[in-house]
């Protein structure tokens, strides 16, 4: 593993750097990536953010977004940048499979690989690791990396602060999750002091829905919600026809699972959606219920205790049935 002193020495000179994050990036993935990007370019590094796939339009306003390269749209250019990189920063993921086809390119690259992440059970592909499962967001760890490890608090400018605030806000569910500690609030206060306009960021992320997205949300709640009171569980299941009917774009399904969890009696909520090539699951839970254990054991996934995701090659109906058959195993935890 690369020592911190060696990494600081490496970063003291301009380097060719690629920053990447997991497929279908969310607010924390893009916030941490662009936050780090805006820090690095201040020091003269030749940095590029490459995402494995596209991401929601409500994240496209962040500073530096115009420089982002989407791998699926520019594969040759992306591959060349990765092959030529001195350093690859791997943010908000800890297994190369999470970046799809890019995983092989990053794995074969001779570049130093720096992992900054807060998910469980990291793979050993990295040369340096800034990892803490108790962090509420990878953006929190980027702040810590810049301020405390690299000791450059003066380089948290408005652009860096705006991106990192976005990452922390979105991954903490607007500062509502248990891991939103007093330390997180102190970081957020520092980011606001550095120029992040908190109310405006909230508006741009949460109040920019399209009419079709709202109608799709209404359909999900009115027609796709199933409540299982004997297990304090709720399921929202959506098929491909629904996605086509409501012209669902990337990001339009984000956060819908939280509506199911918002019911007072519900301890576990599942959003199950039929995509083109597989069925995807997004689980949310309250308290100590291990949502990540379910997806790890049964649905090829992982994540955090209260927020996890997985997928299956089975049909939508089979996945729904399998999920329901799992619930008796967890009944004691769900009804306590």
C-alpha positions as CSV (number, residue, x, y, z in Angstrom):
1,X,0.0,0.0,0.0
2,X,1.1,3.6,-0.8
3,X,1.9,5.6,2.4
4,X,0.3,9.0,2.9
5,X,3.7,10.7,2.8
6,X,4.4,9.2,-0.6
7,X,0.9,10.1,-1.9
8,X,1.4,13.7,-0.8
9,X,4.8,13.8,-2.5
10,X,3.2,12.4,-5.7
11,X,0.4,15.0,-5.6
12,X,2.9,17.8,-5.1
13,X,3.6,17.7,-8.8
14,X,1.1,17.9,-11.7
15,X,-0.2,14.4,-12.5
16,X,-2.5,12.8,-15.1
17,X,-5.5,11.8,-13.0
18,X,-8.7,10.0,-13.7
19,X,-11.6,10.2,-11.2
20,X,-14.3,7.6,-11.5
21,X,-17.3,6.4,-9.5
22,X,-20.0,3.7,-9.7
23,X,-22.4,3.1,-12.5
24,X,-25.6,5.2,-12.5
25,X,-24.0,7.8,-10.2
26,X,-26.1,9.4,-7.5
27,X,-25.6,12.7,-5.7
28,X,-22.8,11.5,-3.5
29,X,-21.0,9.8,-6.4
30,X,-21.1,13.0,-8.6
31,X,-20.6,15.4,-5.6
32,X,-17.5,13.6,-4.4
33,X,-16.1,13.2,-7.9
34,X,-16.6,16.8,-8.9
35,X,-15.6,18.1,-5.5
36,X,-12.2,16.2,-5.8
37,X,-11.9,17.4,-9.5
38,X,-12.3,21.0,-8.5
39,X,-9.7,20.6,-5.8
40,X,-7.2,18.9,-8.1
41,X,-7.4,21.4,-10.9
42,X,-6.4,24.2,-8.5
43,X,-3.0,22.5,-8.2
44,X,-2.4,22.1,-11.9
45,X,-3.2,18.5,-12.2
46,X,-4.6,17.2,-15.5
47,X,-7.8,15.6,-14.1
48,X,-10.8,14.1,-15.8
49,X,-14.0,12.6,-14.3
50,X,-15.2,9.5,-16.2
51,X,-18.5,8.0,-15.2
52,X,-19.3,4.4,-16.3
53,X,-22.8,5.5,-17.4
54,X,-25.1,8.5,-17.6
55,X,-26.6,10.1,-14.5
56,X,-29.6,12.2,-13.6
57,X,-30.2,15.7,-15.1
58,X,-30.8,17.1,-11.6
59,X,-27.0,16.7,-10.9
60,X,-25.8,18.2,-14.2
61,X,-25.6,21.8,-12.8
62,X,-22.6,21.1,-10.5
63,X,-19.3,23.0,-11.2
64,X,-17.1,21.0,-13.5
65,X,-20.0,18.9,-14.9
66,X,-19.3,20.2,-18.5
67,X,-15.9,18.3,-18.3
68,X,-17.4,14.9,-17.3
69,X,-16.8,12.1,-19.8
70,X,-19.4,9.3,-19.9
71,X,-17.7,6.0,-20.7
72,X,-20.6,4.5,-22.7
73,X,-20.6,7.5,-25.0
74,X,-16.8,7.9,-25.4
75,X,-15.3,4.5,-24.9
76,X,-12.0,4.9,-26.8
77,X,-11.2,8.3,-25.3
78,X,-12.0,6.9,-21.8
79,X,-9.8,3.9,-22.3
80,X,-6.9,6.0,-23.5
81,X,-7.2,8.3,-20.5
82,X,-7.2,5.4,-18.0
83,X,-4.3,3.7,-19.7
84,X,-2.3,7.0,-19.6
85,X,-3.2,8.0,-16.1
86,X,-0.7,8.3,-13.3
87,X,-3.4,8.1,-10.6
88,X,-7.0,6.8,-10.7
89,X,-9.3,7.9,-7.9
90,X,-12.0,5.4,-7.2
91,X,-14.8,7.1,-5.3
92,X,-18.0,5.8,-3.7
93,X,-17.4,2.2,-4.7
94,X,-15.0,-0.5,-3.5
95,X,-15.3,-3.3,-6.1
96,X,-14.3,-3.0,-9.7
97,X,-17.5,-4.7,-10.8
98,X,-19.3,-1.6,-9.8
99,X,-17.9,0.4,-12.7
100,X,-19.0,-2.2,-15.3
101,X,-16.7,-2.5,-18.3
102,X,-14.4,0.1,-16.9
103,X,-13.4,-2.3,-14.1
104,X,-11.1,-4.3,-16.4
105,X,-9.5,-1.1,-17.7
106,X,-8.8,0.3,-14.2
107,X,-7.6,-3.1,-13.0
108,X,-5.1,-3.4,-15.8
109,X,-3.9,0.2,-15.5
110,X,-0.4,0.8,-14.1
111,X,-1.7,4.0,-12.4
112,X,-1.8,4.2,-8.6
113,X,-5.4,3.5,-7.5
114,X,-6.8,5.5,-4.6
115,X,-10.0,4.3,-3.1
116,X,-12.1,6.7,-1.1
117,X,-15.3,5.1,0.1
118,X,-17.7,4.2,2.9
119,X,-19.2,0.8,1.9
120,X,-18.6,-2.5,3.5
121,X,-16.1,-5.2,2.4
122,X,-13.7,-3.5,0.0
123,X,-11.8,-5.5,-2.6
124,X,-8.0,-5.3,-2.6
125,X,-7.4,-3.5,-5.9
126,X,-6.2,-0.2,-4.4
127,X,-2.8,1.2,-3.5
128,X,-4.1,3.8,-1.0
129,X,-7.4,3.7,0.9
130,X,-9.3,6.4,2.7
131,X,-12.2,4.3,4.0
132,X,-14.7,4.6,6.8
133,X,-18.0,2.8,6.9
134,X,-19.3,5.3,9.5
135,X,-19.1,8.2,7.2
136,X,-22.5,9.4,6.0
137,X,-21.2,10.0,2.5
138,X,-18.1,9.7,0.4
139,X,-18.2,13.5,0.0
140,X,-17.6,13.7,3.7
141,X,-14.4,11.6,3.3
142,X,-13.3,13.8,0.4
143,X,-13.5,16.8,2.7
144,X,-11.5,14.9,5.3
145,X,-9.0,13.8,2.7
146,X,-8.4,17.4,1.5
147,X,-8.5,19.1,4.8
148,X,-6.9,16.6,7.2
149,X,-4.9,14.2,5.2
150,X,-3.5,16.5,2.5
151,X,-3.8,19.5,4.8
152,X,-5.2,22.0,2.2
153,X,-8.3,23.5,3.9
154,X,-7.7,26.7,2.0
155,X,-8.4,24.9,-1.3
156,X,-12.0,24.2,-0.2
157,X,-13.3,27.0,-2.5
158,X,-16.9,27.6,-3.6
159,X,-16.9,25.0,-6.3
160,X,-15.4,22.3,-4.1
161,X,-17.8,23.2,-1.3
162,X,-20.9,23.2,-3.5
163,X,-20.1,19.7,-4.8
164,X,-19.3,18.2,-1.5
165,X,-22.4,19.7,0.1
166,X,-24.5,18.1,-2.6
167,X,-22.9,14.7,-1.9
168,X,-23.4,14.9,1.9
169,X,-27.0,16.3,1.6
170,X,-28.2,13.6,-0.8
171,X,-26.5,10.6,0.9
172,X,-27.7,11.6,4.3
173,X,-31.3,12.0,3.1
174,X,-31.1,15.7,3.8
175,X,-29.3,15.2,7.1
176,X,-31.9,12.7,8.4
177,X,-30.0,9.5,8.8
178,X,-28.4,8.3,12.0
179,X,-24.9,8.7,10.8
180,X,-25.5,12.5,10.3
181,X,-23.4,13.3,13.4
182,X,-22.4,16.6,14.9
183,X,-19.1,16.3,13.0
184,X,-21.1,16.1,9.8
185,X,-22.9,19.3,10.7
186,X,-19.6,21.1,11.4
187,X,-18.3,20.0,8.0
188,X,-21.5,21.3,6.4
189,X,-21.2,24.6,8.2
190,X,-17.7,24.9,6.9
191,X,-18.9,24.2,3.4
192,X,-21.5,26.9,3.6
193,X,-18.9,29.3,4.9
194,X,-16.8,28.4,1.9
195,X,-19.6,29.4,-0.5
196,X,-22.0,26.5,-0.8
197,X,-25.5,28.0,-1.0
198,X,-27.4,25.4,0.9
199,X,-31.0,26.4,0.0
200,X,-30.1,26.7,-3.7
201,X,-28.5,23.3,-3.8
202,X,-31.6,21.8,-2.3
203,X,-33.8,23.5,-4.9
204,X,-31.7,22.3,-7.8
205,X,-31.6,18.7,-6.6
206,X,-35.1,18.2,-5.2
207,X,-37.3,20.7,-6.9
208,X,-36.5,20.1,-10.6
209,X,-38.8,17.2,-11.4
210,X,-40.5,16.9,-14.7
211,X,-44.3,16.5,-15.1
212,X,-43.8,12.9,-16.3
213,X,-41.7,12.1,-13.2
214,X,-44.5,13.4,-10.9
215,X,-47.1,11.4,-12.8
216,X,-44.9,8.3,-12.5
217,X,-44.5,8.8,-8.8
218,X,-48.3,9.1,-8.5
219,X,-48.7,5.9,-10.4
220,X,-46.2,4.1,-8.2
221,X,-48.0,5.1,-5.0
222,X,-51.6,4.6,-6.3
223,X,-51.1,1.4,-8.3
224,X,-47.8,-0.3,-7.4
225,X,-47.6,-0.1,-3.6
226,X,-48.2,-3.3,-1.6
227,X,-48.2,-3.2,2.2
228,X,-47.5,-6.3,4.1
229,X,-48.5,-5.4,7.7
230,X,-47.7,-8.7,9.2
231,X,-44.0,-7.9,8.4
232,X,-44.1,-4.1,8.6
233,X,-42.9,-4.1,5.0
234,X,-43.9,-2.3,1.9
235,X,-43.1,-3.0,-1.7
236,X,-43.3,-0.8,-4.8
237,X,-42.9,-2.9,-8.0
238,X,-42.7,-1.4,-11.4
239,X,-42.5,-3.2,-14.8
240,X,-40.9,-2.1,-18.1
241,X,-44.2,-1.1,-19.6
242,X,-44.6,1.5,-16.8
243,X,-41.2,2.9,-17.4
244,X,-42.0,3.3,-21.1
245,X,-45.5,4.7,-20.5
246,X,-44.2,7.5,-18.2
247,X,-41.0,8.1,-20.2
248,X,-38.8,7.4,-17.2
249,X,-35.3,8.9,-17.5
250,X,-32.2,8.2,-15.5
251,X,-32.8,9.4,-11.9
252,X,-36.6,9.4,-12.1
253,X,-36.8,6.4,-9.9
254,X,-34.4,7.7,-7.3
255,X,-35.9,8.2,-3.8
256,X,-39.3,6.6,-4.6
257,X,-38.5,3.8,-2.1
258,X,-38.4,6.4,0.7
259,X,-42.1,7.1,0.2
260,X,-42.9,3.5,1.1
261,X,-40.6,3.8,4.2
262,X,-42.3,7.0,5.3
263,X,-45.3,5.1,6.7
264,X,-45.0,5.0,10.5
265,X,-45.4,1.2,10.8
266,X,-43.0,0.3,8.0
267,X,-39.5,-1.0,9.0
268,X,-38.5,-2.3,5.5
269,X,-39.3,-0.9,2.1
270,X,-38.4,-2.3,-1.3
271,X,-38.5,-0.7,-4.7
272,X,-38.3,-3.4,-7.4
273,X,-38.0,-2.3,-11.0
274,X,-37.8,-4.3,-14.2
275,X,-35.1,-3.0,-16.4
276,X,-34.1,-4.1,-19.9
277,X,-31.6,-6.8,-18.8
278,X,-32.3,-7.5,-15.2
279,X,-34.6,-6.7,-12.2
280,X,-33.1,-4.2,-9.7
281,X,-33.9,-3.8,-6.1
282,X,-33.5,-0.9,-3.8
283,X,-34.1,-1.5,-0.1
284,X,-34.4,1.0,2.8
285,X,-34.9,0.2,6.4
286,X,-35.3,1.8,9.8
287,X,-33.3,1.2,13.0
288,X,-31.1,-1.8,13.2
289,X,-32.7,-3.8,10.4
290,X,-30.0,-5.1,8.0
291,X,-31.2,-4.3,4.5
292,X,-27.7,-5.0,3.1
293,X,-27.8,-8.5,4.5
294,X,-30.9,-9.4,2.4
295,X,-29.4,-8.2,-0.9
296,X,-26.0,-9.7,-0.2
297,X,-27.5,-13.1,0.5
298,X,-30.2,-13.3,-2.1
299,X,-29.8,-10.5,-4.7
300,X,-26.2,-10.1,-5.7
301,X,-25.9,-6.8,-4.0
302,X,-24.7,-4.9,-1.0
303,X,-24.6,-1.5,0.6
304,X,-25.3,0.0,4.0
305,X,-27.4,-1.4,6.8
306,X,-30.3,1.0,6.1
307,X,-29.8,1.5,2.4
308,X,-28.8,-1.2,0.0
309,X,-29.3,-2.4,-3.6
310,X,-29.1,-5.6,-5.6
311,X,-30.3,-7.2,-8.8
312,X,-31.5,-10.5,-10.2
313,X,-31.7,-12.2,-13.6
314,X,-35.1,-13.7,-12.8
315,X,-38.4,-12.2,-13.9
316,X,-40.1,-9.4,-12.0
317,X,-42.8,-11.7,-10.7
318,X,-40.2,-14.2,-9.5
319,X,-38.2,-11.6,-7.7
320,X,-41.2,-10.2,-5.9
321,X,-42.2,-13.7,-4.8
322,X,-38.6,-14.5,-3.7
323,X,-38.5,-11.3,-1.6
324,X,-41.8,-12.1,0.1
325,X,-40.6,-15.7,0.9
326,X,-37.5,-14.2,2.6
327,X,-39.5,-12.1,5.0
328,X,-40.5,-14.8,7.5
329,X,-36.7,-15.3,8.2
330,X,-36.6,-11.7,9.4
331,X,-40.0,-11.5,11.1
332,X,-38.7,-11.1,14.6
333,X,-36.6,-8.1,13.6
334,X,-39.4,-6.6,11.5
335,X,-42.1,-6.7,14.2
336,X,-40.1,-5.9,17.3
